[in-house]
């Protein structure tokens, strides 16, 4: 359960950077986040017993998550377009996005590892 909690924190941090990525990359990452999040919830419903069978989501749920990701990333388009207009395509991501080391060393995730 600690690993899944840490993964959720990492997913949340990763979602903050989506508007700074190329559109297609952002969609791919958002879909992966949603699908793997669903798989994590299936594992949690199985009381974290990975010997109870493979954890998976249905094809319909994956399509639903892909649609959610497309909407989610599309909502970031105004920010993306504004950045392109202001910087003529040379957009530097903000420094507020956490690096892996910053996330790993954060008190919230450090507590999950103990």
TORRODO-669353 format. One record per residue (C-alpha): residue number from 1; x, y, z; residue in three letters. Coordinates in nm, 3 decimals. Last residue first. Layout:
N
resi / u / v / w / resn
NUM / X / Y / Z / ALA
...
END
This chain:
114
resi / u / v / w / resn
114 / 0.936 / 0.379 / 0.621 / UNK
113 / 0.890 / 0.453 / 0.250 / UNK
112 / 0.555 / 0.631 / 0.290 / UNK
111 / 0.700 / 0.880 / 0.540 / UNK
110 / 0.970 / 0.978 / 0.289 / UNK
109 / 0.691 / 1.043 / 0.037 / UNK
108 / 0.520 / 1.305 / 0.250 / UNK
107 / 0.848 / 1.451 / 0.381 / UNK
106 / 0.968 / 1.521 / 0.025 / UNK
105 / 1.296 / 1.347 / -0.058 / UNK
104 / 1.158 / 1.128 / -0.338 / UNK
103 / 0.959 / 1.420 / -0.483 / UNK
102 / 1.265 / 1.644 / -0.486 / UNK
101 / 1.476 / 1.364 / -0.633 / UNK
100 / 1.220 / 1.296 / -0.908 / UNK
99 / 1.211 / 1.664 / -1.001 / UNK
98 / 0.918 / 1.873 / -0.894 / UNK
97 / 0.755 / 2.118 / -1.135 / UNK
96 / 0.766 / 2.471 / -0.989 / UNK
95 / 1.067 / 2.557 / -1.205 / UNK
94 / 0.844 / 2.654 / -1.493 / UNK
93 / 0.893 / 2.479 / -1.827 / UNK
92 / 1.084 / 2.684 / -2.086 / UNK
91 / 0.881 / 2.771 / -2.394 / UNK
90 / 1.056 / 2.863 / -2.718 / UNK
89 / 0.758 / 2.845 / -2.953 / UNK
88 / 0.740 / 3.216 / -3.028 / UNK
87 / 0.781 / 3.298 / -2.661 / UNK
86 / 0.468 / 3.498 / -2.598 / UNK
85 / 0.255 / 3.333 / -2.864 / UNK
84 / 0.375 / 2.982 / -2.783 / UNK
83 / 0.318 / 3.039 / -2.413 / UNK
82 / -0.035 / 3.162 / -2.479 / UNK
81 / -0.100 / 2.854 / -2.691 / UNK
80 / 0.014 / 2.616 / -2.415 / UNK
79 / -0.183 / 2.800 / -2.147 / UNK
78 / -0.496 / 2.797 / -2.366 / UNK
77 / -0.435 / 2.429 / -2.450 / UNK
76 / -0.435 / 2.305 / -2.090 / UNK
75 / -0.801 / 2.205 / -2.108 / UNK
74 / -0.704 / 1.986 / -2.402 / UNK
73 / -0.480 / 1.782 / -2.173 / UNK
72 / -0.770 / 1.693 / -1.942 / UNK
71 / -1.012 / 1.635 / -2.228 / UNK
70 / -0.770 / 1.399 / -2.405 / UNK
69 / -0.688 / 1.227 / -2.077 / UNK
68 / -1.056 / 1.172 / -1.997 / UNK
67 / -1.110 / 1.025 / -2.345 / UNK
66 / -0.813 / 0.792 / -2.297 / UNK
65 / -0.949 / 0.695 / -1.955 / UNK
64 / -1.285 / 0.601 / -2.108 / UNK
63 / -1.107 / 0.399 / -2.376 / UNK
62 / -0.909 / 0.220 / -2.102 / UNK
61 / -1.229 / 0.155 / -1.905 / UNK
60 / -1.393 / 0.005 / -2.215 / UNK
59 / -1.088 / -0.217 / -2.270 / UNK
58 / -1.127 / -0.348 / -1.918 / UNK
57 / -0.878 / -0.288 / -1.641 / UNK
56 / -0.615 / -0.527 / -1.512 / UNK
55 / -0.476 / -0.685 / -1.196 / UNK
54 / -0.345 / -1.036 / -1.263 / UNK
53 / -0.448 / -1.299 / -1.019 / UNK
52 / -0.495 / -1.341 / -0.648 / UNK
51 / -0.117 / -1.374 / -0.596 / UNK
50 / -0.083 / -0.995 / -0.601 / UNK
49 / -0.255 / -0.969 / -0.263 / UNK
48 / -0.275 / -0.594 / -0.208 / UNK
47 / -0.617 / -0.633 / -0.042 / UNK
46 / -0.763 / -0.732 / -0.382 / UNK
45 / -0.942 / -0.396 / -0.388 / UNK
44 / -0.600 / -0.230 / -0.349 / UNK
43 / -0.469 / -0.421 / -0.653 / UNK
42 / -0.771 / -0.305 / -0.853 / UNK
41 / -0.705 / 0.054 / -0.738 / UNK
40 / -0.346 / 0.026 / -0.858 / UNK
39 / -0.470 / -0.096 / -1.196 / UNK
38 / -0.694 / 0.209 / -1.217 / UNK
37 / -0.398 / 0.437 / -1.140 / UNK
36 / -0.203 / 0.256 / -1.410 / UNK
35 / -0.476 / 0.341 / -1.660 / UNK
34 / -0.510 / 0.704 / -1.547 / UNK
33 / -0.137 / 0.778 / -1.536 / UNK
32 / -0.076 / 0.600 / -1.867 / UNK
31 / -0.352 / 0.802 / -2.035 / UNK
30 / -0.209 / 1.127 / -1.893 / UNK
29 / 0.141 / 1.036 / -2.013 / UNK
28 / 0.020 / 0.962 / -2.364 / UNK
27 / -0.189 / 1.281 / -2.377 / UNK
26 / 0.104 / 1.494 / -2.260 / UNK
25 / 0.334 / 1.337 / -2.518 / UNK
24 / 0.085 / 1.416 / -2.795 / UNK
23 / 0.051 / 1.780 / -2.685 / UNK
22 / 0.422 / 1.854 / -2.641 / UNK
21 / 0.499 / 1.896 / -2.272 / UNK
20 / 0.465 / 2.207 / -2.057 / UNK
19 / 0.092 / 2.163 / -2.002 / UNK
18 / 0.160 / 1.815 / -1.862 / UNK
17 / 0.396 / 1.932 / -1.587 / UNK
16 / 0.145 / 1.938 / -1.304 / UNK
15 / 0.030 / 1.586 / -1.398 / UNK
14 / 0.369 / 1.451 / -1.300 / UNK
13 / 0.332 / 1.572 / -0.942 / UNK
12 / -0.002 / 1.398 / -0.911 / UNK
11 / 0.135 / 1.078 / -1.062 / UNK
10 / 0.426 / 1.085 / -0.814 / UNK
9 / 0.187 / 1.124 / -0.520 / UNK
8 / -0.027 / 0.838 / -0.655 / UNK
7 / 0.286 / 0.624 / -0.694 / UNK
6 / 0.385 / 0.692 / -0.333 / UNK
5 / 0.045 / 0.574 / -0.216 / UNK
4 / 0.075 / 0.266 / -0.438 / UNK
3 / 0.418 / 0.188 / -0.292 / UNK
2 / 0.292 / 0.234 / 0.062 / UNK
1 / 0.000 / 0.000 / 0.000 / UNK
END
